[in-house]
Amino acid sequence: MYTSGGIGAATAAAVGLATLTTLTLAGWIAAPPSAFSDDIVDVFRIAIRMWLVGHHVELATSDGRVGLFPMGLLVLPGLLLYHSGRRLARVCALPRLRHSFQAALALAGPYAAIAGTLALVGRDDAVQPSMPQALVTGFLLAFTAGGLGALRQLLKDREIPWRRLLDLMPLRLRALLTGLFTASTVLALTGTLLFFAGLAAGFGEAVETTRELRPGVVGGILLFVVQLLYLPNAIVFGVSYAVGPGFAFGADTVVAPTGVALGPLPALPMLAALPDSGPAPVLSLVTLAAPFLAGALGGRRTLRGAPVPVNEAAPLWGFVCGAVTGALWAGLAALAGGPLGADRLAEIGASPWQVGMVTALEVGVSAAIAAWVVNWRYLRQTAGAEPADRRGAASPPRGGRGSAPAARRPSRPTRERAPRVRLPRPQWGAGRGRADEDDSEDLYGITYEAETPPPVPDDEEARR
């Protein structure tokens, strides 16, 4: 499996690098002579840097660090690694679902080594990719995408749908995952709504910026694709605004519910969604309730599928759901932001630790309250159903034999007496008793009843 994992990792990296090299060579041939170097080795080095940029590897240049990359660039290497994970599971014929974890490790280790090697190869005096970041991002991307591919293939071979996967997990882990998914979905929808509402308000400015750029037909398509790749970054920025800390788009700038302070912005049409400097828009303050709504729904889903017998433990599980949600969005905030040079755009994005901490507190507190309410109602319904069941069991129909002591003392266990079984009276042999005695009870309290054995039929088929 590890040999096949190394081959799969090398194949995914080679296909991605070959695609980017082809695009770079086409640009080198079609561009003016001053746009690229005359040395073809520099063309391959540029392709390697583009491959590293697709994995969100930061580049250190003489003008500063460049790390603000579109999150949509992770789609191409993610799809290649997903296909490699499926092929690995199909070739190795993994017997169990848990072996997808080993398949993910078999892909992630070699892929991280390839990413680190390419970071060394792509270095020169002008641009130096970060090798530690290449190792970390390469490993995480290959582990996630490759593991999902292997798991998908295993589920397909066993004809298990995706929705049944949660049923195979432990109950508490399944409850936490459903709560995390619910809360994160509410936050993502809030960030998307904020971005498109801001873009609709500044649509005229976006159209004017596009006219000033004059991209043409091909350039317009490329401009639209670039903005589409940056859409996940914009959604994460919107979530950071709704949570409270906000984000920065340049040094000494802030976009938060407490106020907006911006400077000159790059000529990108989608940046028209940013509000003007001054007080925050009043309608945008409504989104401050989104984290609490997300926590309430997440805590409800966490305890609805897995209630706890002690009501004091329910808020703890709700707060754990909020903490996991905060950790997830802290990682997304770190991935969405980054520097874009050494001047004003050196600080772009939200603070990961602030977003994670505030999200964990807001979502966690509301999730804890909702979890306590859901679990309290469940325990109350259960406690109300038990006395009714006991009353029904202690009140038999008139004329029957009820267990009155058990009904009077439900909390004290009673020892039920074994029923008296009536069996046919045995025919005692010589020396062990007389068959004509009217002794219907032996030493063990078993009552016998005389019974005439059925006659043996003459028909052979009936005897059989």
NUFI-577734 format. One record per residue (C-alpha): residue in one letter; x, y, z. Coordinates in Angstrom, 3 decimals. Example, Ala and Ser with C-alpha at 12.3 -4.5 7.8 and 13.67 -1.06 7.14 Angstrom:
2
   res         xx         yy         zz
     a     12.300     -4.500      7.800
     s     13.670     -1.060      7.140
//
This chain:
464
   res         xx         yy         zz
     m      0.000      0.000      0.000
     y      2.784      2.453      0.787
     t      4.467      1.719     -2.532
     s      1.219      2.373     -4.368
     g      0.735      5.507     -2.246
     g      4.090      6.856     -3.349
     i      3.260      6.166     -6.986
     g     -0.134      7.848     -6.602
     a      1.386     10.929     -4.934
     a      4.012     11.240     -7.670
     t      1.347     10.852    -10.361
     a     -0.877     13.574     -8.867
     a      2.050     15.978     -8.510
     a      3.322     15.227    -12.032
     v     -0.066     15.757    -13.687
     g     -0.600     19.061    -11.892
     l      2.921     20.244    -12.673
     a      2.636     19.190    -16.318
     t     -0.624     21.137    -16.689
     l      0.889     24.306    -15.263
     t      4.075     23.859    -17.293
     t      2.031     23.636    -20.496
     l      0.185     26.853    -19.632
     t      3.455     28.602    -18.774
     l      5.102     27.493    -22.025
     a      2.099     28.751    -23.986
     g      2.380     32.104    -22.252
     w      6.162     32.180    -22.855
     i      5.660     31.593    -26.573
     a      2.791     34.053    -27.019
     a      4.055     36.832    -24.727
     p      6.406     39.632    -25.801
     p     10.134     38.970    -25.325
     s     10.346     41.324    -22.354
     a      7.669     39.491    -20.383
     f      9.709     36.329    -19.733
     s     13.349     35.411    -19.511
     d     15.061     33.894    -22.536
     d     16.180     30.898    -20.478
     i     13.678     28.060    -20.641
     v     14.824     26.877    -17.192
     d     13.199     29.983    -15.726
     v      9.940     28.954    -17.395
     f      9.969     25.627    -15.564
     r     10.851     27.400    -12.336
     i      7.841     29.691    -12.805
     a      5.634     26.621    -13.368
     i      6.932     25.130    -10.126
     r      6.108     28.337     -8.280
     m      2.619     28.326     -9.738
     w      2.222     24.753     -8.486
     l      3.317     25.869     -5.025
     v      0.936     28.847     -5.150
     g     -1.866     26.378     -5.871
     h     -0.978     24.718     -2.558
     h     -0.951     28.084     -0.683
     v      2.803     28.130     -0.173
     e      4.002     31.608      0.724
     l      6.635     33.276     -1.505
     a      9.301     35.610     -0.123
     t     10.370     38.277     -2.616
     s     12.456     41.427     -2.485
     d      9.217     43.460     -2.295
     g      7.867     41.480      0.646
     r      5.952     38.263      1.210
     v      3.130     37.098     -1.045
     g      0.620     34.782      0.589
     l     -2.892     35.992     -0.289
     f     -3.930     33.245     -2.691
     p     -7.410     32.175     -3.798
     m     -8.786     29.264     -1.822
     g    -10.334     28.009     -5.064
     l     -6.850     27.086     -6.325
     l     -6.949     24.089     -3.984
     v     -9.562     22.468     -6.239
     l     -7.134     21.211     -8.937
     p     -4.604     19.445     -6.671
     g     -7.461     18.300     -4.451
     l     -9.204     16.560     -7.345
     l     -5.968     14.907     -8.474
     l     -5.267     13.602     -4.972
     y     -8.878     12.467     -4.612
     h     -8.510     10.394     -7.785
     s     -5.207      8.968     -6.512
     g     -6.875      7.955     -3.241
     r     -9.637      6.115     -5.087
     r     -7.122      4.342     -7.293
     l     -5.070      3.343     -4.255
     a     -8.081      1.801     -2.528
     r     -9.087     -0.006     -5.731
     v     -5.617     -1.420     -6.450
     c     -4.812     -2.509     -2.894
     a     -8.325     -3.902     -2.230
     l     -8.488     -2.521      1.306
     p    -10.623     -4.845      3.459
     r    -12.104     -2.383      5.990
     l    -13.248      1.242      6.064
     r    -10.735      2.188      8.736
     h     -7.897      1.360      6.345
     s     -8.709      4.569      4.463
     f     -6.747      6.328      7.229
     q     -3.659      4.287      6.334
     a     -4.246      5.000      2.649
     a     -4.345      8.735      3.423
     l     -1.020      8.476      5.256
     a      0.469      6.480      2.386
     l     -0.387      9.363      0.039
     a      0.339     12.298      2.352
     g      3.905     11.358      3.296
     p      5.355     11.129     -0.236
     y      3.301     14.094     -1.435
     a      4.669     16.304      1.352
     a      8.197     15.217      0.451
     i      7.558     16.128     -3.210
     a      6.179     19.544     -2.212
     g      9.213     20.260     -0.045
     t     11.576     19.237     -2.844
     l      9.804     21.481     -5.362
     a     10.027     24.361     -2.885
     l     13.811     23.947     -2.928
     v     13.966     23.619     -6.716
     g     11.834     26.735     -7.266
     r     14.150     29.008     -5.284
     d     16.431     31.672     -6.706
     d     17.765     35.031     -5.599
     a     14.487     36.857     -6.340
     v     11.826     34.432     -5.083
     q     12.124     31.917     -2.249
     p      9.153     29.635     -1.489
     s      8.645     28.576      2.112
     m      9.753     24.961      2.474
     p      8.129     24.325      5.924
     q      4.828     25.643      4.638
     a      5.113     23.442      1.543
     l      5.594     20.375      3.750
     v      2.631     21.201      5.994
     t      0.147     22.222      3.303
     g      1.166     19.352      1.031
     f      0.671     16.822      3.814
     l     -2.692     18.221      4.955
     l     -4.097     18.508      1.436
     a     -2.995     15.005      0.434
     f     -4.218     13.490      3.698
     t     -7.653     15.110      3.399
     a     -8.309     14.710     -0.329
     g     -6.607     11.323     -0.657
     g     -8.339      9.954      2.435
     l    -11.730     11.060      1.136
     g    -11.007      9.412     -2.210
     a    -10.021      6.117     -0.588
     l    -13.064      6.208      1.672
     r    -15.341      6.945     -1.287
     q    -13.992      3.950     -3.185
     l    -14.418      1.648     -0.186
     l    -18.012      2.803      0.264
     k    -18.700      2.278     -3.428
     d    -17.274     -1.252     -3.376
     r    -19.494     -2.169     -0.428
     e    -22.515     -0.317     -1.859
     i    -22.783      1.918      1.215
     p    -24.189      5.428      0.561
     w    -22.551      8.511      2.019
     r    -25.465      9.148      4.359
     r    -24.930      5.765      5.996
     l    -21.384      6.695      6.940
     l    -22.528      8.592     10.011
     d    -24.299      5.475     11.272
     l    -20.955      3.666     11.404
     m    -19.410      6.277     13.724
     p    -19.654      6.330     17.519
     l    -22.782      8.039     18.793
     r    -21.060     10.972     20.512
     l    -18.727     11.680     17.586
     r    -21.654     11.554     15.185
     a    -23.568     14.032     17.327
     l    -20.624     16.451     17.442
     l    -20.122     16.249     13.672
     t    -23.775     16.984     12.975
     g    -23.692     19.944     15.362
     l    -20.475     21.238     13.779
     f    -21.926     20.918     10.283
     t    -25.133     22.706     11.263
     a    -23.390     25.626     12.964
     s    -20.812     25.999     10.172
     t    -23.518     25.956      7.514
     v    -25.354     28.839      9.205
     l    -22.121     30.844      9.447
     a    -21.183     30.158      5.814
     l    -24.620     31.226      4.603
     t    -24.279     34.417      6.646
     g    -20.890     35.236      5.097
     t    -22.250     34.562      1.598
     l    -25.250     36.800      2.229
     l    -23.018     39.607      3.489
     f    -20.770     39.479      0.432
     f    -23.522     39.421     -2.172
     a    -25.500     42.102     -0.346
     g    -22.424     44.349     -0.343
     l    -21.753     43.550     -4.001
     a    -25.346     44.425     -4.908
     a    -25.021     47.742     -3.053
     g    -21.789     48.601     -4.888
     f    -22.691     47.092     -8.257
     g    -22.283     50.397    -10.052
     e    -18.773     50.803     -8.713
     a    -17.905     47.239     -9.798
     v    -19.093     47.948    -13.343
     e    -17.070     51.181    -13.466
     t    -13.921     49.375    -12.307
     t    -14.386     46.740    -14.998
     r    -14.716     49.424    -17.676
     e    -11.550     51.119    -16.501
     l     -9.617     47.855    -16.718
     r    -10.803     47.168    -20.309
     p    -10.005     43.465    -20.119
     g    -11.603     42.469    -23.427
     v    -13.369     39.172    -24.022
     v    -10.568     36.794    -23.008
     g     -9.370     39.059    -20.241
     g    -12.921     39.437    -18.961
     i    -13.297     35.680    -18.722
     l     -9.983     35.400    -16.875
     l    -10.996     38.241    -14.552
     f    -14.267     36.490    -13.768
     v    -12.452     33.190    -13.070
     v     -9.983     34.908    -10.732
     q    -12.788     36.525     -8.759
     l    -14.665     33.239     -8.631
     l    -11.571     31.590     -7.141
     y    -11.425     34.342     -4.505
     l    -15.097     33.844     -3.542
     p    -14.312     31.430     -0.631
     n    -11.921     34.036      0.780
     a    -14.690     36.644      0.639
     i    -17.102     34.299      2.443
     v    -14.578     33.739      5.242
     f    -14.106     37.508      5.536
     g    -17.876     37.896      5.796
     v    -18.024     35.334      8.601
     s    -15.239     37.191     10.423
     y    -17.329     40.368     10.164
     a    -20.492     38.643     11.436
     v    -18.668     37.049     14.356
     g    -17.301     40.392     15.519
     p    -13.510     40.775     15.082
     g    -13.790     41.737     11.416
     f    -10.846     41.782      9.029
     a     -8.239     44.129      7.616
     f     -7.539     45.001      3.992
     g     -4.238     46.763      4.366
     a     -2.111     48.176      7.126
     d     -3.997     50.278      9.682
     t     -7.378     49.315      8.218
     v    -10.353     47.510      9.686
     v    -13.744     46.321      8.479
     a    -15.800     45.402     11.541
     p    -19.197     46.098     13.094
     t    -17.540     48.716     15.295
     g    -16.562     50.789     12.244
     v    -14.891     50.770      8.833
     a    -11.542     52.368      8.001
     l    -10.154     51.714      4.509
     g     -7.546     53.239      2.237
     p     -6.839     52.881     -1.483
     l     -7.822     49.454     -2.802
     p     -6.599     47.405     -5.767
     a     -8.576     47.652     -8.999
     l    -10.624     44.487     -8.564
     p    -14.379     44.672     -9.229
     m    -15.350     42.340     -6.375
     l    -13.823     44.754     -3.853
     a    -16.839     47.002     -4.453
     a    -18.595     44.830     -1.864
     l    -16.532     46.503      0.896
     p    -18.416     49.260      2.758
     d    -17.294     52.864      2.744
     s    -15.181     54.234      5.569
     g    -17.180     55.373      8.572
     p    -19.816     53.677     10.695
     a    -20.772     50.159      9.721
     p    -23.983     49.788      7.696
     v    -26.982     49.390      9.966
     l    -28.410     46.418      8.064
     s    -25.127     44.541      8.394
     l    -25.448     44.643     12.186
     v    -28.346     42.198     11.939
     t    -25.828     39.496     11.049
     l    -24.326     39.754     14.534
     a    -27.092     37.413     15.679
     a    -25.910     34.715     13.245
     p    -23.288     33.133     15.586
     f    -25.874     32.763     18.349
     l    -28.392     31.266     15.940
     a    -25.710     28.913     14.659
     g    -24.892     27.865     18.224
     a    -28.532     27.275     19.098
     l    -29.081     25.063     16.062
     g    -25.771     23.284     16.527
     g    -26.393     22.559     20.210
     r    -29.883     21.298     19.414
     r    -28.543     18.882     16.801
     t    -25.741     17.751     19.115
     l    -28.027     16.666     21.960
     r    -31.050     15.719     19.925
     g    -29.430     12.596     18.534
     a    -27.406     11.698     21.642
     p    -28.998     12.864     24.923
     v    -27.130     12.366     28.185
     p    -28.659     10.836     31.336
     v    -27.328     13.640     33.573
     n    -28.651     17.048     32.598
     e    -25.646     18.871     34.061
     a    -23.414     17.309     31.369
     a    -25.517     18.570     28.443
     p    -24.097     22.159     28.412
     l    -20.585     20.725     28.322
     w    -21.256     18.883     25.063
     g    -22.873     22.000     23.617
     f    -19.803     24.063     24.448
     v    -17.560     21.397     22.895
     c    -19.566     21.811     19.690
     g    -18.871     25.556     19.798
     a    -15.163     25.024     20.474
     v    -14.821     22.693     17.493
     t    -16.657     25.204     15.302
     g    -14.309     27.961     16.450
     a    -11.247     25.842     15.654
     l    -12.572     25.153     12.155
     w    -13.170     28.799     11.327
     a     -9.833     29.821     12.816
     g     -8.139     27.509     10.325
     l    -10.219     28.887      7.465
     a     -9.349     32.455      8.488
     a     -5.647     31.585      8.441
     l     -6.054     30.047      4.985
     a     -8.063     32.937      3.531
     g     -5.734     35.794      4.525
     g     -2.116     36.622      3.871
     p      0.250     39.386      2.807
     l      0.414     40.852     -0.680
     g      3.711     42.709     -0.611
     a      5.643     44.845      1.851
     d      3.629     48.086      1.657
     r      0.030     48.770      2.643
     l     -1.231     45.332      1.549
     a      1.063     43.459      3.890
     e     -1.875     42.817      6.244
     i     -4.966     41.325      4.634
     g     -7.472     39.063      6.321
     a     -8.739     38.318      9.795
     s     -6.819     37.313     12.893
     p     -7.168     33.532     13.187
     w     -6.938     33.383     16.973
     q     -9.471     36.193     17.439
     v    -11.944     34.603     15.031
     g    -11.497     31.194     16.639
     m    -11.830     32.434     20.222
     v    -14.846     34.697     19.623
     t    -16.601     32.051     17.525
     a    -16.004     29.418     20.185
     l    -17.435     31.682     22.893
     e    -20.487     32.931     20.986
     v    -21.390     29.630     19.378
     g    -20.366     27.618     22.443
     v    -22.452     29.568     24.967
     s    -25.599     29.524     22.841
     a    -25.022     25.863     21.981
     a    -24.640     25.020     25.688
     i    -27.952     26.699     26.542
     a    -29.753     25.023     23.650
     a    -28.252     21.642     24.549
     w    -29.388     21.988     28.167
     v    -32.939     22.871     27.094
     v    -33.133     19.967     24.627
     n    -31.763     17.460     27.125
     w    -34.012     18.781     29.942
     r    -37.088     18.360     27.789
     y    -36.003     14.854     26.835
     l    -35.445     13.809     30.447
     r    -38.766     15.361     31.458
     q    -40.649     13.449     28.776
     t    -38.872     10.243     29.743
     a    -39.646     10.743     33.433
     g    -43.300     11.444     32.613
     a    -43.595      8.306     30.497
     e    -42.130      5.912     33.124
     p    -44.838      6.392     35.840
     a    -47.551      5.893     33.210
     d    -45.942      2.616     32.172
     r    -45.688      1.504     35.796
     r    -49.309      2.399     36.524
     g    -50.411      0.474     33.477
     a    -48.374     -2.551     34.545
     a    -49.636     -2.371     38.178
     s    -53.335     -2.092     37.227
     p    -54.349     -5.353     35.557
     p    -57.895     -5.985     34.391
     r    -60.450     -6.883     37.064
     g    -60.417    -10.544     37.893
     g    -56.733    -11.024     37.039
     r    -53.753    -11.574     39.271
     g    -51.859     -8.332     39.766
     s    -48.638     -7.746     41.659
     a    -49.890     -5.324     44.320
     p    -46.669     -5.199     46.348
     a    -44.716     -4.173     43.254
     a    -47.234     -1.401     42.552
     r    -47.072     -0.090     46.142
     r    -43.279     -0.125     46.219
     p    -41.979      0.573     42.729
     s    -38.502      1.566     43.884
     r    -37.897     -1.593     45.928
     p    -37.148     -4.684     43.855
     t    -39.253     -7.710     44.678
     r    -38.315    -11.301     44.151
     e    -40.865    -12.926     41.960
     r    -41.863    -16.465     42.684
     a    -41.329    -19.056     39.999
     p    -44.555    -20.199     38.361
     r    -45.863    -23.657     39.161
     v    -45.506    -25.774     36.095
     r    -48.038    -28.545     35.529
     l    -46.469    -31.546     33.875
     p    -47.794    -35.015     33.138
     r    -47.517    -37.330     36.107
     p    -44.563    -39.676     35.617
     q    -44.942    -43.429     35.805
     w    -42.693    -44.492     38.635
     g    -40.804    -47.714     38.263
     a    -40.215    -50.454     40.773
     g    -38.442    -49.331     43.895
     r    -39.022    -45.589     43.188
     g    -42.730    -45.179     44.028
     r    -46.196    -46.439     43.172
     a    -48.159    -45.190     40.235
     d    -51.492    -45.513     42.024
     e    -50.551    -43.052     44.761
     d    -52.400    -39.791     44.729
     d    -49.190    -37.864     45.227
     s    -49.442    -34.904     42.868
     e    -46.424    -32.970     44.173
     d    -42.824    -34.096     44.570
     l    -40.024    -32.693     46.682
     y    -39.289    -29.826     44.314
     g    -42.767    -28.331     44.321
     i    -43.640    -29.405     40.773
     t    -47.260    -30.334     40.346
     y    -47.961    -33.231     38.031
     e    -51.151    -33.953     36.230
     a    -52.178    -37.375     35.073
     e    -52.413    -37.556     31.349
     t    -53.144    -40.393     28.975
     p    -50.545    -40.686     26.221
     p    -51.914    -40.314     22.715
     p    -52.375    -43.539     20.776
     v    -49.740    -44.481     18.209
     p    -51.214    -44.230     14.711
     d    -51.111    -47.229     12.451
     d    -50.301    -45.225      9.366
     e    -46.544    -45.021      8.717
     e    -46.799    -41.520      7.266
     a    -48.623    -40.272     10.390
     r    -46.043    -41.893     12.677
     r    -43.265    -40.234     10.738
//
